[in-house]
Each structure stands twice: as structure tokens, then as C-alpha cells.
């Protein structure tokens, strides 16, 4: 009886650890933070920017945000603005002819990460 209880406990603990490892592997948060945003430089391609940031342009926060909107490009122009927004700030990159022409970083200096912010998040929750 005691051996059976130990085996059930070990099996349960193993299943729990496997679930935690799978969740961490599948739902690792993007590395979009102020340190990575500061690495972006003029002359980089969009692919290089995405490789440094680890994610395509988009909004990566569930907090209320204010976007610093740049001027709109003319319809016949060959440049485009791309945004990466996270809890720690906003990165705006002007791409012209496939390369970063201008890089703007707006950091949220009031943001402080709580211990709960450091935990991996499940998308959609």
C-alpha cells in the first residue's frame, strides 16, 4: 500500500513537471524589452530587426498604451513605419528601400516589473 502511494506521488509529480516544461517551451514570452530595442540601428533590414527583437512588428502588451504616431507616408513612397510596442516602451522604425532609415525608441520610465510580470504568460488569457 505504501509503495503504491509513493508511485502515484512520483507519477503525479512527473506529470506536473512535464506540463510546466511544455508550457515554458511553448509559451516563452518574446524578448522584446528596452535592452533589445536599444540594439536596433539605422541601416538594419527588417529581418535583422526582427532577429534582434525576436518578434514581428506588433503590440506585445495588455496595458493601456499611447502610440507616438509618425507622419503618414505618401501613397507613392517606398517607405513604411513599423511599430514594436511592449510594457517597457515603444520602438518605431522607418524602413526605406528595405533598410531602417530612422529608429525611434520611446521608453516608459515609469514601468516597473512586478514578480508576476516575470512569469511566462499564456496567450489569450
N, CA, C and O atoms as a printed pandas DataFrame, in Angstrom:
     atom_number atom_name residue_name chain_id  residue_number  x_coord  y_coord  z_coord
0              1         N          UNK        A               1    0.824   -1.197    0.000
1              2        CA          UNK        A               1    0.000    0.000    0.000
2              3         C          UNK        A               1    0.867    1.260    0.000
3              4         O          UNK        A               1    0.599    2.214   -0.730
4              5         N          UNK        A               2    1.906    1.244    0.829
5              6        CA          UNK        A               2    2.777    2.415    0.925
6              7         C          UNK        A               2    3.553    2.609   -0.379
7              8         O          UNK        A               2    3.712    3.741   -0.837
8              9         N          UNK        A               3    4.032    1.533   -0.975
9             10        CA          UNK        A               3    4.755    1.612   -2.241
10            11         C          UNK        A               3    3.859    2.166   -3.346
11            12         O          UNK        A               3    4.301    2.958   -4.178
12            13         N          UNK        A               4    2.620    1.749   -3.343
13            14        CA          UNK        A               4    1.651    2.239   -4.335
14            15         C          UNK        A               4    1.440    3.749   -4.182
15            16         O          UNK        A               4    1.372    4.466   -5.181
16            17         N          UNK        A               5    1.339    4.227   -2.963
17            18        CA          UNK        A               5    1.168    5.660   -2.701
18            19         C          UNK        A               5    2.394    6.446   -3.170
19            20         O          UNK        A               5    2.252    7.530   -3.734
20            21         N          UNK        A               6    3.579    5.915   -2.946
21            22        CA          UNK        A               6    4.805    6.576   -3.399
22            23         C          UNK        A               6    4.854    6.624   -4.916
23            24         O          UNK        A               6    5.217    7.653   -5.486
24            25         N          UNK        A               7    4.496    5.534   -5.581
25            26        CA          UNK        A               7    4.499    5.505   -7.041
26            27         C          UNK        A               7    3.500    6.499   -7.627
27            28         O          UNK        A               7    3.806    7.174   -8.610
28            29         N          UNK        A               8    2.322    6.596   -7.041
29            30        CA          UNK        A               8    1.319    7.562   -7.507
30            31         C          UNK        A               8    1.834    8.983   -7.321
31            32         O          UNK        A               8    1.637    9.833   -8.189
32            33         N          UNK        A               9    2.496    9.249   -6.187
33            34        CA          UNK        A               9    3.060   10.575   -5.933
34            35         C          UNK        A               9    4.152   10.937   -6.920
35            36         O          UNK        A               9    4.188   12.057   -7.429
36            37         N          UNK        A              10    5.041    9.994   -7.192
37            38        CA          UNK        A              10    6.128   10.227   -8.154
38            39         C          UNK        A              10    5.558   10.436   -9.552
39            40         O          UNK        A              10    6.010   11.322  -10.277
40            41         N          UNK        A              11    4.579    9.638   -9.935
41            42        CA          UNK        A              11    3.948    9.787  -11.243
42            43         C          UNK        A              11    3.262   11.147  -11.363
43            44         O          UNK        A              11    3.386   11.816  -12.389
44            45         N          UNK        A              12    2.549   11.553  -10.334
45            46        CA          UNK        A              12    1.877   12.849  -10.351
46            47         C          UNK        A              12    2.866   14.000  -10.452
47            48         O          UNK        A              12    2.653   14.942  -11.215
48            49         N          UNK        A              13    3.940   13.925   -9.689
49            50        CA          UNK        A              13    4.969   14.958   -9.732
50            51         C          UNK        A              13    5.639   14.999  -11.102
51            52         O          UNK        A              13    5.926   16.080  -11.615
52            53         N          UNK        A              14    5.885   13.854  -11.690
53            54        CA          UNK        A              14    6.496   13.797  -13.027
54            55         C          UNK        A              14    5.585   14.433  -14.074
55            56         O          UNK        A              14    6.050   15.176  -14.938
56            57         N          UNK        A              15    4.297   14.144  -13.994
57            58        CA          UNK        A              15    3.343   14.742  -14.938
58            59         C          UNK        A              15    3.287   16.249  -14.770
59            60         O          UNK        A              15    3.247   16.981  -15.759
60            61         N          UNK        A              16    3.284   16.722  -13.530
61            62        CA          UNK        A              16    3.259   18.156  -13.265
62            63         C          UNK        A              16    4.497   18.835  -13.855
63            64         O          UNK        A              16    4.376   19.862  -14.522
64            65         N          UNK        A              17    5.672   18.278  -13.618
65            66        CA          UNK        A              17    6.911   18.860  -14.141
66            67         C          UNK        A              17    6.945   18.838  -15.666
67            68         O          UNK        A              17    7.446   19.774  -16.289
68            69         N          UNK        A              18    6.417   17.777  -16.266
69            70        CA          UNK        A              18    6.354   17.708  -17.730
70            71         C          UNK        A              18    5.442   18.803  -18.279
71            72         O          UNK        A              18    5.761   19.420  -19.295
72            73         N          UNK        A              19    4.319   19.049  -17.624
73            74        CA          UNK        A              19    3.400   20.112  -18.058
74            75         C          UNK        A              19    4.048   21.492  -17.931
75            76         O          UNK        A              19    3.901   22.330  -18.820
76            77         N          UNK        A              20    4.755   21.727  -16.845
77            78        CA          UNK        A              20    5.438   23.013  -16.656
78            79         C          UNK        A              20    6.504   23.206  -17.733
79            80         O          UNK        A              20    6.623   24.296  -18.294
80            81         N          UNK        A              21    7.273   22.168  -18.025
81            82        CA          UNK        A              21    8.312   22.263  -19.053
82            83         C          UNK        A              21    7.705   22.514  -20.430
83            84         O          UNK        A              21    8.234   23.314  -21.202
84            85         N          UNK        A              22    6.603   21.843  -20.744
85            86        CA          UNK        A              22    5.940   22.035  -22.029
86            87         C          UNK        A              22    5.377   23.445  -22.147
87            88         O          UNK        A              22    5.505   24.084  -23.191
88            89         N          UNK        A              23    4.755   23.926  -21.081
89            90        CA          UNK        A              23    4.206   25.291  -21.089
90            91         C          UNK        A              23    5.307   26.314  -21.291
91            92         O          UNK        A              23    5.139   27.261  -22.058
92            93         N          UNK        A              24    6.427   26.138  -20.616
93            94        CA          UNK        A              24    7.541   27.067  -20.753
94            95         C          UNK        A              24    8.107   27.036  -22.160
95            96         O          UNK        A              24    8.443   28.080  -22.718
96            97         N          UNK        A              25    8.216   25.853  -22.738
97            98        CA          UNK        A              25    8.762   25.726  -24.086
98            99         C          UNK        A              25    7.835   26.333  -25.128
99           100         O          UNK        A              25    8.308   26.960  -26.076
100          101         N          UNK        A              26    6.530   26.162  -24.975
101          102        CA          UNK        A              26    5.583   26.648  -25.976
102          103         C          UNK        A              26    5.217   28.109  -25.815
103          104         O          UNK        A              26    4.944   28.789  -26.804
104          105         N          UNK        A              27    5.207   28.599  -24.599
105          106        CA          UNK        A              27    4.715   29.949  -24.352
106          107         C          UNK        A              27    5.790   30.856  -23.766
107          108         O          UNK        A              27    5.518   31.626  -22.845
108          109         N          UNK        A              28    7.000   30.771  -24.288
109          110        CA          UNK        A              28    8.062   31.651  -23.838
110          111         C          UNK        A              28    7.756   33.055  -24.333
111          112         O          UNK        A              28    7.538   33.252  -25.529
112          113         N          UNK        A              29    7.736   34.039  -23.430
113          114        CA          UNK        A              29    7.412   35.397  -23.856
114          115         C          UNK        A              29    8.487   35.956  -24.778
115          116         O          UNK        A              29    9.645   35.547  -24.694
116          117         N          UNK        A              30    8.122   36.883  -25.654
117          118        CA          UNK        A              30    9.113   37.469  -26.553
118          119         C          UNK        A              30   10.165   38.231  -25.756
119          120         O          UNK        A              30    9.916   38.684  -24.638
120          121         N          UNK        A              31   11.350   38.363  -26.358
121          122        CA          UNK        A              31   12.432   39.067  -25.690
122          123         C          UNK        A              31   12.390   40.561  -25.989
123          124         O          UNK        A              31   13.428   41.223  -26.010
124          125         N          UNK        A              32   11.219   41.078  -26.214
125          126        CA          UNK        A              32   11.055   42.486  -26.531
126          127         C          UNK        A              32   11.130   43.289  -25.239
127          128         O          UNK        A              32   10.195   43.286  -24.438
128          129         N          UNK        A              33   12.236   43.967  -25.048
129          130        CA          UNK        A              33   12.415   44.812  -23.875
130          131         C          UNK        A              33   13.344   45.965  -24.254
131          132         O          UNK        A              33   13.826   46.044  -25.384
132          133         N          UNK        A              34   13.586   46.857  -23.294
133          134        CA          UNK        A              34   14.375   48.057  -23.607
134          135         C          UNK        A              34   15.802   47.721  -24.034
135          136         O          UNK        A              34   16.367   48.422  -24.873
136          137         N          UNK        A              35   16.390   46.684  -23.486
137          138        CA          UNK        A              35   17.758   46.319  -23.875
138          139         C          UNK        A              35   17.819   45.921  -25.348
139          140         O          UNK        A              35   18.748   46.309  -26.058
140          141         N          UNK        A              36   16.828   45.145  -25.814
141          142        CA          UNK        A              36   16.815   44.732  -27.218
142          143         C          UNK        A              36   16.417   45.890  -28.133
143          144         O          UNK        A              36   16.929   46.003  -29.246
144          145         N          UNK        A              37   15.510   46.744  -27.672
145          146        CA          UNK        A              37   15.115   47.886  -28.507
146          147         C          UNK        A              37   16.296   48.828  -28.750
147          148         O          UNK        A              37   16.405   49.426  -29.821
148          149         N          UNK        A              38   17.164   48.958  -27.771
149          150        CA          UNK        A              38   18.327   49.848  -27.923
150          151         C          UNK        A              38   19.367   49.291  -28.890
151          152         O          UNK        A              38   20.245   50.033  -29.330
152          153         N          UNK        A              39   19.295   48.017  -29.230
153          154        CA          UNK        A              39   20.252   47.406  -30.157
154          155         C          UNK        A              39   19.928   47.695  -31.620
155          156         O          UNK        A              39   20.755   47.449  -32.498
156          157         N          UNK        A              40   18.744   48.208  -31.884
157          158        CA          UNK        A              40   18.323   48.464  -33.263
158          159         C          UNK        A              40   19.027   49.717  -33.769
159          160         O          UNK        A              40   19.047   50.746  -33.092
160          161         N          UNK        A              41   19.604   49.621  -34.962
161          162        CA          UNK        A              41   20.367   50.728  -35.529
162          163         C          UNK        A              41   19.907   51.021  -36.947
163          164         O          UNK        A              41   19.337   50.166  -37.623
164          165         N          UNK        A              42   20.164   52.234  -37.377
165          166        CA          UNK        A              42   19.862   52.611  -38.755
166          167         C          UNK        A              42   20.715   51.760  -39.692
167          168         O          UNK        A              42   21.867   51.449  -39.392
168          169         N          UNK        A              43   20.133   51.391  -40.828
169          170        CA          UNK        A              43   20.825   50.568  -41.804
170          171         C          UNK        A              43   20.481   49.091  -41.707
171          172         O          UNK        A              43   20.798   48.328  -42.619
172          173         N          UNK        A              44   19.837   48.669  -40.620
173          174        CA          UNK        A              44   19.460   47.267  -40.471
174          175         C          UNK        A              44   18.254   46.965  -41.358
175          176         O          UNK        A              44   17.422   47.840  -41.599
176          177         N          UNK        A              45   18.159   45.722  -41.845
177          178        CA          UNK        A              45   16.976   45.303  -42.596
178          179         C          UNK        A              45   15.879   44.916  -41.610
179          180         O          UNK        A              45   16.129   44.755  -40.416
180          181         N          UNK        A              46   14.667   44.771  -42.125
181          182        CA          UNK        A              46   13.559   44.360  -41.256
182          183         C          UNK        A              46   13.830   42.976  -40.665
183          184         O          UNK        A              46   13.515   42.725  -39.502
184          185         N          UNK        A              47   14.408   42.088  -41.454
185          186        CA          UNK        A              47   14.725   40.744  -40.971
186          187         C          UNK        A              47   15.733   40.806  -39.825
187          188         O          UNK        A              47   15.614   40.056  -38.856
188          189         N          UNK        A              48   16.722   41.693  -39.926
189          190        CA          UNK        A              48   17.709   41.847  -38.855
190          191         C          UNK        A              48   17.061   42.409  -37.592
191          192         O          UNK        A              48   17.374   41.978  -36.482
192          193         N          UNK        A              49   16.154   43.376  -37.766
193          194        CA          UNK        A              49   15.446   43.951  -36.620
194          195         C          UNK        A              49   14.609   42.867  -35.939
195          196         O          UNK        A              49   14.635   42.750  -34.714
196          197         N          UNK        A              50   13.871   42.079  -36.714
197          198        CA          UNK        A              50   13.051   41.009  -36.143
198          199         C          UNK        A              50   13.916   39.950  -35.467
199          200         O          UNK        A              50   13.504   39.368  -34.464
200          201         N          UNK        A              51   15.106   39.693  -36.000
201          202        CA          UNK        A              51   16.001   38.705  -35.381
202          203         C          UNK        A              51   16.480   39.196  -34.012
203          204         O          UNK        A              51   16.577   38.410  -33.070
204          205         N          UNK        A              52   16.775   40.477  -33.905
205          206        CA          UNK        A              52   17.213   41.033  -32.623
206          207         C          UNK        A              52   16.070   41.034  -31.615
207          208         O          UNK        A              52   16.257   40.667  -30.455
208          209         N          UNK        A              53   14.879   41.451  -32.063
209          210        CA          UNK        A              53   13.735   41.570  -31.157
210          211         C          UNK        A              53   13.045   40.235  -30.901
211          212         O          UNK        A              53   12.430   40.045  -29.852
212          213         N          UNK        A              54   13.141   39.323  -31.839
213          214        CA          UNK        A              54   12.533   38.005  -31.666
214          215         C          UNK        A              54   11.075   37.922  -32.059
215          216         O          UNK        A              54   10.471   36.855  -31.954
216          217         N          UNK        A              55   10.491   39.026  -32.510
217          218        CA          UNK        A              55    9.068   39.050  -32.879
218          219         C          UNK        A              55    8.859   40.018  -34.044
219          220         O          UNK        A              55    9.643   40.950  -34.220
220          221         N          UNK        A              56    7.801   39.802  -34.849
221          222        CA          UNK        A              56    7.469   40.763  -35.903
222          223         C          UNK        A              56    6.848   42.015  -35.304
223          224         O          UNK        A              56    6.542   42.034  -34.112
224          225         N          UNK        A              57    6.655   43.064  -36.102
225          226        CA          UNK        A              57    6.032   44.283  -35.569
226          227         C          UNK        A              57    4.666   43.965  -34.968
227          228         O          UNK        A              57    3.930   43.118  -35.476
228          229         N          UNK        A              58    4.344   44.656  -33.882
229          230        CA          UNK        A              58    3.048   44.433  -33.244
230          231         C          UNK        A              58    3.009   44.990  -31.840
231          232         O          UNK        A              58    3.961   45.608  -31.364
232          233         N          UNK        A              59    1.885   44.755  -31.188
233          234        CA          UNK        A              59    1.673   45.216  -29.821
234          235         C          UNK        A              59    1.799   44.013  -28.897
235          236         O          UNK        A              59    1.040   43.051  -29.010
236          237         N          UNK        A              60    2.761   44.075  -27.985
237          238        CA          UNK        A              60    3.059   42.969  -27.087
238          239         C          UNK        A              60    2.852   43.386  -25.632
239          240         O          UNK        A              60    3.723   43.186  -24.786
240          241         N          UNK        A              61    1.712   43.954  -25.364
241          242        CA          UNK        A              61    1.349   44.346  -24.011
242          243         C          UNK        A              61   -0.154   44.289  -23.879
243          244         O          UNK        A              61   -0.883   44.431  -24.861
244          245         N          UNK        A              62   -0.612   44.080  -22.662
245          246        CA          UNK        A              62   -2.043   44.149  -22.413
246          247         C          UNK        A              62   -2.377   45.409  -21.614
247          248         O          UNK        A              62   -3.502   45.581  -21.145
248          249         N          UNK        A              63   -1.404   46.266  -21.470
249          250        CA          UNK        A              63   -1.604   47.530  -20.759
250          251         C          UNK        A              63   -2.122   48.601  -21.723
251          252         O          UNK        A              63   -1.997   48.480  -22.941
252          253         N          UNK        A              64   -2.702   49.643  -21.147
253          254        CA          UNK        A              64   -3.163   50.762  -21.959
254          255         C          UNK        A              64   -1.934   51.477  -22.516
255          256         O          UNK        A              64   -0.970   51.722  -21.791
256          257         N          UNK        A              65   -1.976   51.810  -23.808
257          258        CA          UNK        A              65   -0.814   52.417  -24.447
258          259         C          UNK        A              65   -1.194   53.698  -25.167
259          260         O          UNK        A              65   -2.356   53.921  -25.506
260          261         N          UNK        A              66   -0.190   54.533  -25.392
261          262        CA          UNK        A              66   -0.346   55.725  -26.227
262          263         C          UNK        A              66    0.708   55.625  -27.311
263          264         O          UNK        A              66    1.904   55.575  -27.022
264          265         N          UNK        A              67    0.270   55.596  -28.550
265          266        CA          UNK        A              67    1.200   55.451  -29.666
266          267         C          UNK        A              67    1.646   56.817  -30.134
267          268         O          UNK        A              67    0.824   57.708  -30.351
268          269         N          UNK        A              68    2.959   56.985  -30.291
269          270        CA          UNK        A              68    3.528   58.207  -30.854
270          271         C          UNK        A              68    3.480   58.058  -32.369
271          272         O          UNK        A              68    4.382   57.472  -32.966
272          273         N          UNK        A              69    2.443   58.581  -32.982
273          274        CA          UNK        A              69    2.219   58.360  -34.410
274          275         C          UNK        A              69    3.132   59.246  -35.250
275          276         O          UNK        A              69    3.126   60.468  -35.101
276          277         N          UNK        A              70    3.915   58.632  -36.130
277          278        CA          UNK        A              70    4.755   59.394  -37.051
278          279         C          UNK        A              70    3.916   59.880  -38.223
279          280         O          UNK        A              70    2.765   59.468  -38.371
280          281         N          UNK        A              71    4.473   60.746  -39.054
281          282        CA          UNK        A              71    3.714   61.199  -40.229
282          283         C          UNK        A              71    3.424   60.039  -41.168
283          284         O          UNK        A              71    4.187   59.075  -41.238
284          285         N          UNK        A              72    2.317   60.141  -41.885
285          286        CA          UNK        A              72    1.929   59.089  -42.819
286          287         C          UNK        A              72    2.725   59.227  -44.112
287          288         O          UNK        A              72    2.965   60.337  -44.587
288          289         N          UNK        A              73    3.130   58.096  -44.675
289          290        CA          UNK        A              73    3.858   58.162  -45.944
290          291         C          UNK        A              73    2.904   58.473  -47.094
291          292         O          UNK        A              73    1.712   58.174  -47.030
292          293         N          UNK        A              74    3.452   59.076  -48.141
293          294        CA          UNK        A              74    2.661   59.294  -49.356
294          295         C          UNK        A              74    2.360   57.943  -49.986
295          296         O          UNK        A              74    3.095   56.976  -49.788
296          297         N          UNK        A              75    1.279   57.886  -50.743
297          298        CA          UNK        A              75    0.888   56.609  -51.344
298          299         C          UNK        A              75    1.942   56.080  -52.312
299          300         O          UNK        A              75    2.092   54.867  -52.461
300          301         N          UNK        A              76    2.665   56.970  -52.964
301          302        CA          UNK        A              76    3.651   56.516  -53.948
302          303         C          UNK        A              76    5.059   56.402  -53.356
303          304         O          UNK        A              76    6.019   56.175  -54.093
304          305         N          UNK        A              77    5.190   56.555  -52.054
305          306        CA          UNK        A              77    6.520   56.467  -51.448
306          307         C          UNK        A              77    6.906   55.009  -51.211
307          308         O          UNK        A              77    6.050   54.125  -51.174
308          309         N          UNK        A              78    8.189   54.777  -51.054
309          310        CA          UNK        A              78    8.686   53.420  -50.841
310          311         C          UNK        A              78    9.179   53.228  -49.406
311          312         O          UNK        A              78   10.067   52.411  -49.158
312          313         N          UNK        A              79    8.612   53.970  -48.471
313          314        CA          UNK        A              79    8.987   53.794  -47.072
314          315         C          UNK        A              79    7.769   53.479  -46.232
315          316         O          UNK        A              79    6.636   53.804  -46.588
316          317         N          UNK        A              80    8.036   52.826  -45.091
317          318        CA          UNK        A              80    6.949   52.392  -44.224
318          319         C          UNK        A              80    7.419   52.441  -42.771
319          320         O          UNK        A              80    8.572   52.140  -42.464
320          321         N          UNK        A              81    6.506   52.823  -41.892
321          322        CA          UNK        A              81    6.771   52.820  -40.452
322          323         C          UNK        A              81    6.323   51.482  -39.876
323          324         O          UNK        A              81    5.255   50.982  -40.231
324          325         N          UNK        A              82    7.122   50.905  -39.000
325          326        CA          UNK        A              82    6.757   49.677  -38.297
326          327         C          UNK        A              82    6.881   49.928  -36.797
327          328         O          UNK        A              82    7.771   50.653  -36.351
328          329         N          UNK        A              83    5.978   49.321  -36.022
329          330        CA          UNK        A              83    5.921   49.530  -34.576
330          331         C          UNK        A              83    6.139   48.229  -33.824
331          332         O          UNK        A              83    5.631   47.182  -34.225
332          333         N          UNK        A              84    6.888   48.291  -32.742
333          334        CA          UNK        A              84    7.013   47.212  -31.763
334          335         C          UNK        A              84    6.711   47.858  -30.415
335          336         O          UNK        A              84    7.448   48.739  -29.974
336          337         N          UNK        A              85    5.643   47.432  -29.763
337          338        CA          UNK        A              85    5.217   48.051  -28.511
338          339         C          UNK        A              85    5.160   46.982  -27.430
339          340         O          UNK        A              85    4.550   45.929  -27.616
340          341         N          UNK        A              86    5.799   47.259  -26.302
341          342        CA          UNK        A              86    5.796   46.332  -25.173
342          343         C          UNK        A              86    5.565   47.127  -23.892
343          344         O          UNK        A              86    5.386   48.344  -23.933
344          345         N          UNK        A              87    5.570   46.435  -22.754
345          346        CA          UNK        A              87    5.346   47.099  -21.473
346          347         C          UNK        A              87    6.392   48.171  -21.179
347          348         O          UNK        A              87    6.090   49.177  -20.536
348          349         N          UNK        A              88    7.607   47.957  -21.644
349          350        CA          UNK        A              88    8.702   48.847  -21.291
350          351         C          UNK        A              88    8.866   50.026  -22.236
351          352         O          UNK        A              88    9.645   50.933  -21.943
352          353         N          UNK        A              89    8.162   50.043  -23.353
353          354        CA          UNK        A              89    8.286   51.168  -24.273
354          355         C          UNK        A              89    7.802   50.845  -25.665
355          356         O          UNK        A              89    7.070   49.881  -25.891
356          357         N          UNK        A              90    8.232   51.681  -26.590
357          358        CA          UNK        A              90    7.775   51.600  -27.974
358          359         C          UNK        A              90    8.967   51.823  -28.894
359          360         O          UNK        A              90    9.774   52.728  -28.679
360          361         N          UNK        A              91    9.067   50.985  -29.920
361          362        CA          UNK        A              91   10.096   51.127  -30.936
362          363         C          UNK        A              91    9.398   51.412  -32.254
363          364         O          UNK        A              91    8.510   50.667  -32.668
364          365         N          UNK        A              92    9.800   52.490  -32.912
365          366        CA          UNK        A              92    9.241   52.867  -34.208
366          367         C          UNK        A              92   10.407   52.933  -35.191
367          368         O          UNK        A              92   11.398   53.625  -34.956
368          369         N          UNK        A              93   10.272   52.203  -36.291
369          370        CA          UNK        A              93   11.349   52.156  -37.280
370          371         C          UNK        A              93   10.791   52.549  -38.638
371          372         O          UNK        A              93    9.776   52.012  -39.081
372          373         N          UNK        A              94   11.464   53.497  -39.300
373          374        CA          UNK        A              94   11.128   53.888  -40.656
374          375         C          UNK        A              94   12.005   53.077  -41.600
375          376         O          UNK        A              94   13.230   53.197  -41.580
376          377         N          UNK        A              95   11.367   52.247  -42.429
377          378        CA          UNK        A              95   12.100   51.456  -43.406
378          379         C          UNK        A              95   11.967   52.115  -44.775
379          380         O          UNK        A              95   10.863   52.419  -45.225
380          381         N          UNK        A              96   13.104   52.331  -45.427
381          382        CA          UNK        A              96   13.123   52.877  -46.776
382          383         C          UNK        A              96   14.056   52.008  -47.600
383          384         O          UNK        A              96   15.202   51.777  -47.214
384          385         N          UNK        A              97   13.569   51.532  -48.724
385          386        CA          UNK        A              97   14.324   50.625  -49.594
386          387         C          UNK        A              97   14.798   49.386  -48.825
387          388         O          UNK        A              97   15.890   48.874  -49.070
388          389         N          UNK        A              98   13.968   48.915  -47.900
389          390        CA          UNK        A              98   14.267   47.693  -47.172
390          391         C          UNK        A              98   15.214   47.841  -45.994
391          392         O          UNK        A              98   15.549   46.849  -45.348
392          393         N          UNK        A              99   15.650   49.057  -45.702
393          394        CA          UNK        A              99   16.583   49.284  -44.592
394          395         C          UNK        A              99   16.033   50.329  -43.635
395          396         O          UNK        A              99   15.265   51.207  -44.027
396          397         N          UNK        A             100   16.437   50.221  -42.370
397          398        CA          UNK        A             100   15.988   51.170  -41.349
398          399         C          UNK        A             100   16.622   52.527  -41.619
399          400         O          UNK        A             100   17.840   52.684  -41.536
400          401         N          UNK        A             101   15.791   53.497  -41.941
401          402        CA          UNK        A             101   16.253   54.859  -42.216
402          403         C          UNK        A             101   16.279   55.685  -40.925
403          404         O          UNK        A             101   17.157   56.522  -40.715
404          405         N          UNK        A             102   15.287   55.419  -40.072
405          406        CA          UNK        A             102   15.177   56.139  -38.807
406          407         C          UNK        A             102   14.702   55.196  -37.725
407          408         O          UNK        A             102   13.835   54.358  -37.972
408          409         N          UNK        A             103   15.260   55.320  -36.518
409          410        CA          UNK        A             103   14.897   54.470  -35.395
410          411         C          UNK        A             103   14.530   55.363  -34.222
411          412         O          UNK        A             103   15.332   56.184  -33.777
412          413         N          UNK        A             104   13.306   55.194  -33.724
413          414        CA          UNK        A             104   12.833   55.983  -32.581
414          415         C          UNK        A             104   12.481   55.028  -31.442
415          416         O          UNK        A             104   11.726   54.075  -31.634
416          417         N          UNK        A             105   13.027   55.287  -30.267
417          418        CA          UNK        A             105   12.734   54.471  -29.092
418          419         C          UNK        A             105   12.128   55.382  -28.034
419          420         O          UNK        A             105   12.764   56.340  -27.594
420          421         N          UNK        A             106   10.903   55.083  -27.628
421          422        CA          UNK        A             106   10.220   55.819  -26.557
422          423         C          UNK        A             106   10.094   54.856  -25.382
423          424         O          UNK        A             106    9.294   53.921  -25.427
424          425         N          UNK        A             107   10.878   55.081  -24.336
425          426        CA          UNK        A             107   10.863   54.183  -23.181
426          427         C          UNK        A             107    9.874   54.672  -22.139
427          428         O          UNK        A             107    9.723   55.873  -21.914
428          429         N          UNK        A             108    9.209   53.726  -21.511
429          430        CA          UNK        A             108    8.287   54.023  -20.423
430          431         C          UNK        A             108    9.099   53.970  -19.133
431          432         O          UNK        A             108    9.303   52.895  -18.570
432          433         N          UNK        A             109    9.558   55.115  -18.668
433          434        CA          UNK        A             109   10.427   55.160  -17.493
434          435         C          UNK        A             109    9.681   54.871  -16.200
435          436         O          UNK        A             109   10.309   54.565  -15.187
436          437         N          UNK        A             110    8.363   54.960  -16.209
437          438        CA          UNK        A             110    7.581   54.704  -15.006
438          439         C          UNK        A             110    7.288   53.224  -14.815
439          440         O          UNK        A             110    6.780   52.819  -13.770
440          441         N          UNK        A             111    7.604   52.418  -15.820
441          442        CA          UNK        A             111    7.261   50.998  -15.761
442          443         C          UNK        A             111    8.206   50.265  -14.828
443          444         O          UNK        A             111    9.426   50.369  -14.960
444          445         N          UNK        A             112    7.647   49.529  -13.891
445          446        CA          UNK        A             112    8.422   48.665  -13.013
446          447         C          UNK        A             112    7.826   47.273  -13.107
447          448         O          UNK        A             112    6.618   47.093  -12.958
448          449         N          UNK        A             113    8.672   46.299  -13.352
449          450        CA          UNK        A             113    8.195   44.924  -13.480
450          451         C          UNK        A             113    7.936   44.335  -12.106
451          452         O          UNK        A             113    8.791   44.380  -11.221
452          453         N          UNK        A             114    6.748   43.785  -11.945
453          454        CA          UNK        A             114    6.431   43.081  -10.706
454          455         C          UNK        A             114    6.899   41.630  -10.840
455          456         O          UNK        A             114    7.198   41.185  -11.948
456          457         N          UNK        A             115    6.965   40.902   -9.753
457          458        CA          UNK        A             115    7.344   39.485   -9.867
458          459         C          UNK        A             115    6.393   38.699  -10.776
459          460         O          UNK        A             115    6.813   37.745  -11.431
460          461         N          UNK        A             116    5.117   39.093  -10.820
461          462        CA          UNK        A             116    4.156   38.396  -11.671
462          463         C          UNK        A             116    4.396   38.684  -13.148
463          464         O          UNK        A             116    4.076   37.850  -13.995
464          465         N          UNK        A             117    4.962   39.867  -13.477
465          466        CA          UNK        A             117    5.270   40.192  -14.866
466          467         C          UNK        A             117    6.384   39.317  -15.416
467          468         O          UNK        A             117    6.491   39.144  -16.630
468          469         N          UNK        A             118    7.206   38.770  -14.551
469          470        CA          UNK        A             118    8.326   37.936  -14.990
470          471         C          UNK        A             118    7.900   36.504  -15.315
471          472         O          UNK        A             118    8.652   35.756  -15.939
472          473         N          UNK        A             119    6.694   36.125  -14.893
473          474        CA          UNK        A             119    6.203   34.777  -15.193
474          475         C          UNK        A             119    5.772   34.694  -16.648
475          476         O          UNK        A             119    5.243   35.668  -17.183
476          477         N          UNK        A             120    5.983   33.556  -17.302
477          478        CA          UNK        A             120    5.518   33.408  -18.684
478          479         C          UNK        A             120    3.988   33.511  -18.733
479          480         O          UNK        A             120    3.284   33.017  -17.852
480          481         N          UNK        A             121    3.503   34.162  -19.779
481          482        CA          UNK        A             121    2.050   34.324  -19.946
482          483         C          UNK        A             121    1.529   33.345  -20.975
483          484         O          UNK        A             121    2.222   32.990  -21.928
484          485         N          UNK        A             122    0.296   32.913  -20.766
485          486        CA          UNK        A             122   -0.368   32.066  -21.753
486          487         C          UNK        A             122   -1.145   32.989  -22.690
487          488         O          UNK        A             122   -2.016   33.730  -22.233
488          489         N          UNK        A             123   -0.844   32.959  -24.002
489          490        CA          UNK        A             123   -1.571   33.831  -24.921
490          491         C          UNK        A             123   -3.072   33.610  -24.833
491          492         O          UNK        A             123   -3.543   32.475  -24.751
492          493         N          UNK        A             124   -3.810   34.699  -24.852
493          494        CA          UNK        A             124   -5.260   34.618  -24.830
494          495         C          UNK        A             124   -5.867   34.644  -23.441
495          496         O          UNK        A             124   -7.089   34.691  -23.304
496          497         N          UNK        A             125   -5.039   34.614  -22.408
497          498        CA          UNK        A             125   -5.565   34.653  -21.042
498          499         C          UNK        A             125   -5.258   35.974  -20.392
499          500         O          UNK        A             125   -5.624   36.194  -19.238
